[in-house]
Amino acid sequence: MNGDAFDPDCPTRLILDRIGDKWSVLVVLSLRGGPRRFTELRDAIGGVTPKVLTQTLRAMARDGLLTRHVFAEVPPRVEYELTPLGQSLHAPIQAVADWAESHVNEVMAARQAAG
C-alpha cells in the first residue's frame, strides 16, 4: 500500500516531517561516508546543540533511518550509521542540497527584494 502525502491523515506526512527537518538532512549527508561518533557528527554539522542532535538521532533511529552501535569499551564508544533505508535517502537529499547550494544567491536576493 502506498501513502498519499495529500491526505491529512496519512502517515506519509510524518515521514516528510522527519526527512524535511534540516538536522535530519544534515545527519544523512554527514553519514554518507560511513559511521561516525556523536562528536564527529556535531562537529561536521555545526550549529546544532547536543540536545537537538540527540533528539534527531533518536527519532531517526526510531524511524529506521540509522542505527546506534554501542561498543563495550572504556570509555564507551557509540557510533551512528545509516541503515539501508537511510542510505536510500542520500541521493534525493543530496540533490536538494546541491540545488540549495547552487541557488542560494538567487533565493537570498529574492528575500532581500521582498523586504
Beta strands, then each sheet from edge to edge (+ up, - down):
strand 1: 36-37
strand 2: 66-71
strand 3: 77-82
sheet 1: 1+ 3- 2+
end
